[in-house]
Amino acid sequence: MKKMLLSIVLGLPLLAQVPDWSFEDVKQGWNSDLLTKTYFHYSEMQRQWAFELLGKVPFKGNEKVLDFGCGDGKISADMSHLVSKGSVLGVDLSFNMIELAKRKFPSFAYPNLAFRQSTSLVSSDLEEGIYDVISAFTVFHLVNKPLEVLKNLKSHLSVDGKLLLVVPTGNNPIFYQAANEIFPKYGITAPRFASRDSKNQTMRTLEGCAFFLQEAGYKIELLELVETKNPFYDIEELIQWMVGTVSANWNISQEVSYFFFKDLVMRMCELDPSMMSTDGSVFFNNARIHAVAKIEK
Ligand SMILES: C[S@@+](CC[C@H](N)C(=O)[O-])C[C@H]1O[C@@H](n2cnc3c(N)ncnc32)[C@H](O)[C@@H]1O
């Protein structure tokens, strides 16, 4: 009820504060060549997020790791150093991301690291029961059928294996209010909201994450919400980060992407001047969820 009232007051679609973007068309979005390039240059924040969680998980050094939705492969490459006696396989739906990852992190420099495009939305093309760690960093906000994907990932875990998740909540009303104003200006249809499950759950909330992990047969070892005021050097850096990251989720074309996100960020700053500091730096609120889970025995 509270959410409904807030939505009406802010003029937002009902679920706008915790959307769940659809990700079924693998030819667009993250597969766009130019976006692959921009993501590589603007994914440092995502890398930092992943390492905050990785810092909480002990590694022996001989683990077999599956990095699901590895994107540009930066974090997979970092993890290959954590498991120098083990291995890392990065998989992604996006052909272009995988090609980029292979070029940036070649096997002569990273002998225990490999990348492969996943040909199945549910990873049925991967070996079962062998991974000591499966990570999915900033992926589950894009997954349309989280229960199905979580169950499938579980089948690839070894008996004592761990699943590590970082899920951005996207819970920033000002961001969605600005977005809802800017979409019509560019004649772009706002991304459709993926249908929630029958209990109206989404991986973008702590409650939803707990629900899906338990339904999929996991025992939760860590589940926490990390409130984050993500710092950006200046407005321009925040605009570029959105171009590199959010364009793919919303499928905004390269031709208009910069102008779209410039308008969006400027509008956010008008709506909430407190996100700007006197030294020119800006903060973007985007809380994340950390989860560590094992197979329920
Ligand atoms: C925001 S990027 C995250 C990339 C990387 N994990 C990081 O943290 O920088 C999301 C990635 O998830 C991939 N993805 C989304 N759904 C997927 C699925 N069902 N299977 C494999 N990859 C998926 C996209 O292609 C994209 O490269």
Ligand as a Chemical Component Dictionary entry (heavy atoms), coordinates in Angstrom:
data_LIG
# 
_chem_comp.id                   LIG 
_chem_comp.type                 NON-POLYMER 
_chem_comp.pdbx_formal_charge   0 
_chem_comp.three_letter_code    LIG 
# 
loop_
_chem_comp_atom.comp_id 
_chem_comp_atom.atom_id 
_chem_comp_atom.alt_atom_id 
_chem_comp_atom.type_symbol 
_chem_comp_atom.charge 
_chem_comp_atom.model_Cartn_x 
_chem_comp_atom.model_Cartn_y 
_chem_comp_atom.model_Cartn_z 
_chem_comp_atom.pdbx_ordinal 
LIG C1  C1  C 0  26.040 -6.045  -15.537 1  
LIG S1  S1  S 1  26.871 -7.262  -16.500 2  
LIG C2  C2  C 0  27.894 -7.977  -15.225 3  
LIG C3  C3  C 0  29.175 -8.525  -15.761 4  
LIG C4  C4  C 0  30.196 -8.925  -14.680 5  
LIG N1  N1  N 0  29.693 -10.028 -13.891 6  
LIG C5  C5  C 0  30.506 -7.736  -13.811 7  
LIG O1  O1  O 0  30.132 -7.749  -12.631 8  
LIG O2  O2  O -1 31.134 -6.786  -14.307 9  
LIG C6  C6  C 0  25.640 -8.511  -16.698 10 
LIG C7  C7  C 0  26.098 -9.646  -17.611 11 
LIG O3  O3  O 0  25.206 -10.743 -17.410 12 
LIG C8  C8  C 0  25.025 -11.404 -18.639 13 
LIG N2  N2  N 0  23.822 -12.257 -18.508 14 
LIG C9  C9  C 0  22.560 -11.877 -18.231 15 
LIG N3  N3  N 0  21.754 -12.958 -18.131 16 
LIG C10 C10 C 0  22.545 -14.057 -18.320 17 
LIG C11 C11 C 0  22.303 -15.470 -18.363 18 
LIG N4  N4  N 0  21.078 -15.987 -18.158 19 
LIG N5  N5  N 0  23.352 -16.307 -18.624 20 
LIG C12 C12 C 0  24.590 -15.803 -18.825 21 
LIG N6  N6  N 0  24.872 -14.464 -18.806 22 
LIG C13 C13 C 0  23.862 -13.614 -18.571 23 
LIG C14 C14 C 0  24.955 -10.254 -19.636 24 
LIG O4  O4  O 0  25.251 -10.662 -20.960 25 
LIG C15 C15 C 0  26.035 -9.309  -19.081 26 
LIG O5  O5  O 0  27.299 -9.532  -19.682 27 
# 
loop_
_chem_comp_bond.comp_id 
_chem_comp_bond.atom_id_1 
_chem_comp_bond.atom_id_2 
_chem_comp_bond.value_order 
_chem_comp_bond.pdbx_ordinal 
LIG C1  S1  SING 1  
LIG S1  C2  SING 2  
LIG S1  C6  SING 3  
LIG C2  C3  SING 4  
LIG C3  C4  SING 5  
LIG C4  N1  SING 6  
LIG C4  C5  SING 7  
LIG C5  O1  DOUB 8  
LIG C5  O2  SING 9  
LIG C6  C7  SING 10 
LIG C7  O3  SING 11 
LIG C7  C15 SING 12 
LIG O3  C8  SING 13 
LIG C8  N2  SING 14 
LIG C8  C14 SING 15 
LIG N2  C9  SING 16 
LIG N2  C13 SING 17 
LIG C9  N3  DOUB 18 
LIG N3  C10 SING 19 
LIG C10 C11 SING 20 
LIG C10 C13 DOUB 21 
LIG C11 N4  SING 22 
LIG C11 N5  DOUB 23 
LIG N5  C12 SING 24 
LIG C12 N6  DOUB 25 
LIG N6  C13 SING 26 
LIG C14 O4  SING 27 
LIG C14 C15 SING 28 
LIG C15 O5  SING 29 
# 
